[in-house]
Amino acid sequence: MASHLPPKPTPQHSTATAGGMAEAGHARPRGLMRWLLTTNHKEIGTLYLLFSLTMFFIGGIFALVVRAELFQPGLQLVKPEFFNQMTTMHGLIMVFGAIMPAFVGLANWMVPLQIGAPDMALPRLNNFSFWLLPVAFLLLLSTLLMPGGGPNFGWTFYAPLSTTYAPPSTSFFILSLHLAGISSILGAINIIATILNLRAPGMRLMDMPLFVWTWLITAFLLIAVMPVLAGVITMMLMDINFGTSFFNAAGGGDPVLFQHLFWFFGHPEVYIMILPAFGIVSAIIPTFSRKRLFGYASMVYATAAIAILSFMVWAHHMFIVGLPLVAELFFMYTTMLIAVPTGVKVFNWVATMFRGSISFEPPMLFALAFVVQFTVGGFSGLMLAIAPADFQYHDTYFVVAHFHYVLVPGALFAILAGAYYWLPKWTGHYPSVRLSQWHFWLSVIGVNLTFFPMHFSGLAGMPRRIPDYALQFADFNLVSSLGGFMFGASQLLFVLVIIKCVRGGEKAPAKAWEGAEDLEWSVPSPAPLHTFETPPTFQPREH
Amino acid sequence: MRSRDHEAAGREGVRRTVIRTLVVLAGMFAFAFALVPLYDVFCDLTGLNGKTSARAQPLVEQEVDASRLVTVQFITRGSQGLPWHLEVDTRQIRLHPGQREEVFFTFRNNGEATTLARAVPSVSPSAASLHLRKLTCFCFQEQQLMAGETLKAPLVFQLTRDLPPEIKTVTLVYTLYPVQATQAEVSHSGPITEGDSA
């Protein structure tokens, strides 16, 4: 993908554009320097997506180490210490290295195209925020080779596990998370500045495609909570290295404070990983239903409502730390309240399809699977929101099943749907239908084999983050492990689809899908390196 | 020309947006640190984190509420890397609210060297911590013990009468933590045991 994308610059790009493209009129650097120095939103988007794909496979291999160890009871393959590092690194890499950069990559590629902007508002900052990521994650991965091993305290890095009892490499882990956080913050600033200032003349906020809307709201969430994460890990760093006692009970601190601060960041963070997915699905379902999106305005307000509520629910991750009854009730009800705007969204997607002329191209398959399976994850979330029930579910595989349902067949499937949807625009070729269908069905079966049995093992009492388990959980884990390897292997098909799609395949016209209406389908496929140098004329549509 | 104007307006707008987001960023970073003292104040007012006062409090002269009995349990815990042992003479007592009670704890240093340690208290249920008054406590300061030395120290406390009636059992946990000599200097700086005769 990298060496073929995007195509050669078109000759008419010599006027400097609003993005301040410094290389205009100069010879463009070639080879590695082209990618290192690029300020083009499409090239940076491609870099983000390739980085994310790489991290997805690294994090996936770690997950398969976990699943291989859990294939049967007893300790077979890895030591418990290493097992803990694998669960931790899997979570950290998938959250910060795979899902988030994938959405940023899609935003880089598609937000300027969807609002008719020539590029991102701050192209050089854009380059910087991407190249922070490989540095951050090389550093994070290198901790595995350090004395004492890498992070082993779970992706939530609760103090004092991550301070008093942490391996010596933890300061490097903190630094890498700082870098990834700065990258996200800069990316968010860039996206906000682009959306608020570079829309095509005549495009009001309520005319924007929903992917742009959801990303605008996501970017605000990032701006609000990434500094809190930075604050928390800075406190950890000071506790570890400078003898402060933010989270150390011996010195008057409080480990529970860590959990409050972490989840004040952490809960908005999980919506950061799902709101852009809502936007992608809201683009795909109308296209392949050949109908306008049902309830555009309610979709926007529901997204905003979810974002605002996300700041008022954090302690539902901490029902068992000994909250007073009033707090348990408050967080239980606010959590359940989130089901209302989420329900509005699911209703709107279904209503969009109602009496539509539906066809099942690969993007639509993934989007439909998203709607169904994300809802499954939503329902198990409602069960977990019930404070008294959570006392039993807490830290069991039921929780693992819940958040994997919203993140894998949820966020990840939406990313895959978006990739299939926009690949014709990126490469100029349709992805192979036959291969995509194999990829889809193997993924759906694999993902459900992996995560559905976890509901049962969790309800039966299997705790998470353990390398060994009691015999009665053996069958569930066997199925989960087989499904996990099936899902992991079938993602290789996705790589094959991309490679084939970049190299050739059926040529795609500018408007690659019959029912697609947004601005990105008005530029040629593949999209030339520079688009919308003069702002397009935008015709508002009735929503 | 219209597009040139549009472009200039866009650039000005970008500058404004970036400045605003940077202000929000700085604010949220400061807010994260401000949450630490805010959390402490919030917990002091509500007693939520089960911490007791770090200073001696005077006895509240009040009539003992003989109509109900509250069980008070004591749990002591050691710490990894600290060769000390902490034991309580009476693991469980039953008392009336308002009553003054005294319990003795025994510290022993099983290690080879003189070390400093501190017993950090925690009260469960946390709502009880607002009604627990400590007149004297070894937990107000560090203990220094030579190798093999034993120290018997009292805890004098009172559960006030306004203890909520649904609380039937109060558990006090004391966890031993090692203290570095340099840190001890700092925490010794304030007056520690005043008021235990009040």
Boltz contact constraints between the chains, C-beta under 6 A:
constraints:
  - contact:
      token1: [A, 18]
      token2: [B, 7]
      max_distance: 6.0
  - contact:
      token1: [A, 18]
      token2: [B, 10]
      max_distance: 6.0
  - contact:
      token1: [A, 121]
      token2: [B, 14]
      max_distance: 6.0
  - contact:
      token1: [A, 189]
      token2: [B, 18]
      max_distance: 6.0
  - contact:
      token1: [A, 189]
      token2: [B, 21]
      max_distance: 6.0
  - contact:
      token1: [A, 192]
      token2: [B, 17]
      max_distance: 6.0
  - contact:
      token1: [A, 192]
      token2: [B, 21]
      max_distance: 6.0
  - contact:
      token1: [A, 193]
      token2: [B, 14]
      max_distance: 6.0
  - contact:
      token1: [A, 193]
      token2: [B, 17]
      max_distance: 6.0
  - contact:
      token1: [A, 193]
      token2: [B, 18]
      max_distance: 6.0
  - contact:
      token1: [A, 196]
      token2: [B, 17]
      max_distance: 6.0
  - contact:
      token1: [A, 197]
      token2: [B, 10]
      max_distance: 6.0
  - contact:
      token1: [A, 197]
      token2: [B, 13]
      max_distance: 6.0
  - contact:
      token1: [A, 197]
      token2: [B, 14]
      max_distance: 6.0
  - contact:
      token1: [A, 198]
      token2: [B, 10]
      max_distance: 6.0
  - contact:
      token1: [A, 223]
      token2: [B, 21]
      max_distance: 6.0
  - contact:
      token1: [A, 223]
      token2: [B, 24]
      max_distance: 6.0
  - contact:
      token1: [A, 223]
      token2: [B, 25]
      max_distance: 6.0
  - contact:
      token1: [A, 224]
      token2: [B, 28]
      max_distance: 6.0
  - contact:
      token1: [A, 227]
      token2: [B, 25]
      max_distance: 6.0
  - contact:
      token1: [A, 227]
      token2: [B, 28]
      max_distance: 6.0
  - contact:
      token1: [A, 227]
      token2: [B, 29]
      max_distance: 6.0
  - contact:
      token1: [A, 228]
      token2: [B, 28]
      max_distance: 6.0
  - contact:
      token1: [A, 228]
      token2: [B, 32]
      max_distance: 6.0
  - contact:
      token1: [A, 231]
      token2: [B, 29]
      max_distance: 6.0
  - contact:
      token1: [A, 231]
      token2: [B, 32]
      max_distance: 6.0
  - contact:
      token1: [A, 231]
      token2: [B, 33]
      max_distance: 6.0
  - contact:
      token1: [A, 249]
      token2: [B, 120]
      max_distance: 6.0
  - contact:
      token1: [A, 250]
      token2: [B, 120]
      max_distance: 6.0
  - contact:
      token1: [A, 250]
      token2: [B, 177]
      max_distance: 6.0
  - contact:
      token1: [A, 254]
      token2: [B, 49]
      max_distance: 6.0
  - contact:
      token1: [A, 257]
      token2: [B, 39]
      max_distance: 6.0
  - contact:
      token1: [A, 534]
      token2: [B, 3]
      max_distance: 6.0
